[in-house]
Every structure is written in structure tokens, then in C-alpha cells.
Amino acid sequence: MTTYGTMNDEQPLQAGTVDMDSLLVALEDIRAGLTDEEFAEIERAMNAAYVEPPDPNS
């Protein structure tokens, strides 16, 4: 299993371990507090900073 650092000293970050239901609820709450322009700015910044995780098969 590939890890990508840690959230804290005890819980490693692992690819494929996101609770999508919880994430979507949180994103809906965040989105509700933003204007369309603010959301678009965040989206652009996230897309610019995205880094493809390493392929564990290579």
C-alpha cells in the first residue's frame, strides 16, 4: 500500500481511503458559503496545483 505522508503522527494518508459520502456533505456545506466567482477561483487554484500520484506499478 502506498502512503503519501500523514494527517497526524498516528494516521498515514493512503490512496483510496476517502469516505466519499462525508466528503460530499462537507463540500456541499463549503460550496453553499461561496459565490460562483470564489468557487471558480478555488477550482482554478486546485487544478493548477494538482499533482498526479505516482503509479505504484512502475
N, CA, C and O of each residue as an XYZ file, in Angstrom:
232
protein
N       0.847     -1.184      0.000
C       0.000      0.000      0.000
C       0.888      1.241      0.000
O       1.861      1.305      0.751
N       0.568      2.213     -0.823
C       1.330      3.448     -0.915
C       0.756      4.473      0.046
O      -0.460      4.656      0.113
N       1.623      5.139      0.786
C       1.183      6.220      1.663
C       1.771      7.529      1.158
O       2.803      7.530      0.485
N       1.130      8.630      1.474
C       1.522      9.953      0.995
C       1.684     10.918      2.158
O       1.089     11.995      2.134
N       2.450     10.581      3.154
C       2.612     11.435      4.327
C       1.627     11.040      5.410
O       1.081      9.937      5.392
N       1.400     11.944      6.356
C       0.485     11.640      7.449
C      -0.423     12.820      7.734
O      -0.055     13.975      7.520
N      -1.633     12.506      8.228
C      -2.542     13.550      8.707
C      -2.078     14.019     10.079
O      -2.173     15.203     10.403
N      -1.591     13.111     10.860
C      -1.020     13.396     12.171
C       0.002     12.293     12.441
O       0.314     11.521     11.535
N       0.519     12.201     13.634
C       1.560     11.213     13.926
C       1.057      9.783     13.872
O       1.863      8.856     13.778
N      -0.251      9.577     13.930
C      -0.778      8.226     14.054
C      -1.501      7.712     12.825
O      -1.671      6.500     12.697
N      -1.935      8.570     11.915
C      -2.792      8.134     10.818
C      -2.165      8.484      9.469
O      -2.210      9.642      9.052
N      -1.574      7.486      8.771
C      -0.993      7.777      7.455
C      -2.070      8.059      6.421
O      -3.172      7.516      6.494
N      -1.742      8.918      5.451
C      -2.638      9.173      4.331
C      -2.439      8.069      3.311
O      -1.310      7.800      2.899
N      -3.515      7.429      2.901
C      -3.418      6.323      1.967
C      -4.348      6.574      0.788
O      -5.484      7.018      0.956
N      -3.849      6.283     -0.396
C      -4.673      6.446     -1.593
C      -5.893      5.539     -1.503
O      -5.784      4.391     -1.072
N      -7.051      6.047     -1.906
C      -8.263      5.242     -1.961
C      -8.978      5.059     -0.644
O      -9.801      4.152     -0.517
N      -8.690      5.900      0.352
C      -9.311      5.716      1.660
C     -10.267      6.851      2.029
O     -10.584      7.023      3.206
N     -10.723      7.616      1.064
C     -11.609      8.741      1.336
C     -13.041      8.248      1.539
O     -13.546      7.452      0.748
N     -13.684      8.718      2.593
C     -15.104      8.462      2.819
C     -15.868      9.463      1.951
O     -16.102     10.596      2.370
N     -16.252      9.052      0.756
C     -16.845      9.964     -0.219
C     -18.162     10.563      0.253
O     -18.447     11.718     -0.066
N     -18.968      9.829      0.995
C     -20.225     10.389      1.488
C     -19.965     11.580      2.405
O     -20.608     12.622      2.276
N     -19.027     11.422      3.325
C     -18.676     12.520      4.236
C     -18.053     13.682      3.478
O     -18.342     14.843      3.767
N     -17.198     13.372      2.509
C     -16.554     14.419      1.725
C     -17.583     15.230      0.950
O     -17.502     16.458      0.924
N     -18.547     14.571      0.320
C     -19.560     15.285     -0.456
C     -20.432     16.177      0.418
O     -20.799     17.276      0.002
N     -20.768     15.726      1.614
C     -21.546     16.559      2.543
C     -20.742     17.793      2.931
O     -21.271     18.904      2.955
N     -19.468     17.594      3.233
C     -18.613     18.728      3.598
C     -18.474     19.708      2.436
O     -18.522     20.922      2.637
N     -18.304     19.188      1.228
C     -18.169     20.061      0.061
C     -19.449     20.850     -0.207
O     -19.384     22.012     -0.609
N     -20.607     20.236      0.010
C     -21.869     20.960     -0.155
C     -21.951     22.119      0.831
O     -22.389     23.211      0.469
N     -21.533     21.889      2.077
C     -21.546     22.949      3.087
C     -20.586     24.076      2.716
O     -20.909     25.254      2.868
N     -19.411     23.703      2.233
C     -18.425     24.712      1.834
C     -18.945     25.503      0.634
O     -18.882     26.733      0.620
N     -19.452     24.800     -0.359
C     -19.935     25.445     -1.583
C     -21.070     26.418     -1.291
O     -21.157     27.468     -1.928
N     -21.935     26.091     -0.348
C     -23.077     26.949     -0.021
C     -22.632     28.327      0.470
O     -23.370     29.302      0.328
N     -21.442     28.410      1.040
C     -20.962     29.684      1.571
C     -20.121     30.488      0.608
O     -19.562     31.512      1.000
N     -20.007     30.061     -0.652
C     -19.146     30.742     -1.619
C     -19.957     31.303     -2.776
O     -20.983     30.744     -3.162
N     -19.485     32.411     -3.320
C     -20.074     32.914     -4.560
C     -19.548     32.061     -5.713
O     -18.591     31.305     -5.547
N     -20.173     32.185     -6.872
C     -19.697     31.456     -8.045
C     -18.260     31.849     -8.388
O     -17.459     31.000     -8.777
N     -17.936     33.125     -8.245
C     -16.589     33.596     -8.550
C     -15.566     33.022     -7.579
O     -14.482     32.611     -7.995
N     -15.896     32.987     -6.287
C     -14.983     32.417     -5.297
C     -14.752     30.934     -5.555
O     -13.626     30.445     -5.464
N     -15.826     30.228     -5.877
C     -15.709     28.799     -6.151
C     -14.844     28.559     -7.391
O     -14.009     27.654     -7.395
N     -15.033     29.351     -8.426
C     -14.243     29.207     -9.655
C     -12.763     29.483     -9.379
O     -11.894     28.813     -9.938
N     -12.476     30.451     -8.533
C     -11.086     30.766     -8.185
C     -10.434     29.597     -7.442
O      -9.286     29.246     -7.712
N     -11.159     29.012     -6.524
C     -10.647     27.849     -5.787
C     -10.426     26.681     -6.742
O      -9.406     25.995     -6.667
N     -11.383     26.456     -7.638
C     -11.262     25.364     -8.598
C     -10.032     25.542     -9.486
O      -9.303     24.581     -9.735
N      -9.797     26.762     -9.962
C      -8.618     27.028    -10.797
C      -7.335     26.759    -10.027
O      -6.404     26.153    -10.557
N      -7.285     27.205     -8.785
C      -6.084     27.004     -7.971
C      -5.834     25.519     -7.701
O      -4.692     25.062     -7.738
N      -6.895     24.778     -7.432
C      -6.732     23.343     -7.183
C      -6.263     22.620     -8.444
O      -5.409     21.736     -8.366
N      -6.802     22.978     -9.588
C      -6.395     22.345    -10.834
C      -4.946     22.671    -11.173
O      -4.230     21.822    -11.704
N      -4.508     23.886    -10.873
C      -3.132     24.283    -11.156
C      -2.145     23.563    -10.244
O      -1.007     23.311    -10.638
N      -2.575     23.230     -9.024
C      -1.684     22.605     -8.045
C      -1.753     21.083     -8.051
O      -1.006     20.432     -7.320
N      -2.637     20.503     -8.861
C      -2.824     19.056     -8.853
C      -1.560     18.349     -9.313
O      -0.950     18.719    -10.316
N      -1.185     17.339     -8.570
C      -0.041     16.508     -8.929
C      -0.528     15.068     -8.997
O      -1.102     14.555     -8.037
N      -0.302     14.427    -10.115
C      -0.704     13.026    -10.295
C       0.093     12.152     -9.329
O       1.321     12.234     -9.311
N      -0.567     11.320     -8.526
C       0.178     10.446     -7.619
C       1.031      9.443     -8.415
O       0.689      9.078     -9.539
N       2.132      9.012     -7.819
C       2.984      8.064     -8.526
C       2.258      6.762     -8.795
O       1.430      6.326     -7.996
N       2.570      6.145     -9.920
C       1.993      4.856    -10.297
C       2.706      3.773     -9.497
O       3.907      3.571     -9.676
N       1.988      3.067     -8.612
C       2.643      2.053     -7.775
C       3.150      0.850     -8.604
O       3.915      0.026     -8.102
N       2.718      0.761     -9.865
C       3.148     -0.362    -10.703
C       4.374     -0.057    -11.548
O       4.808     -0.892    -12.341
N       4.935      1.142    -11.380
C       6.105      1.465    -12.202
C       7.359      1.561    -11.367
O       8.437      1.826    -11.900
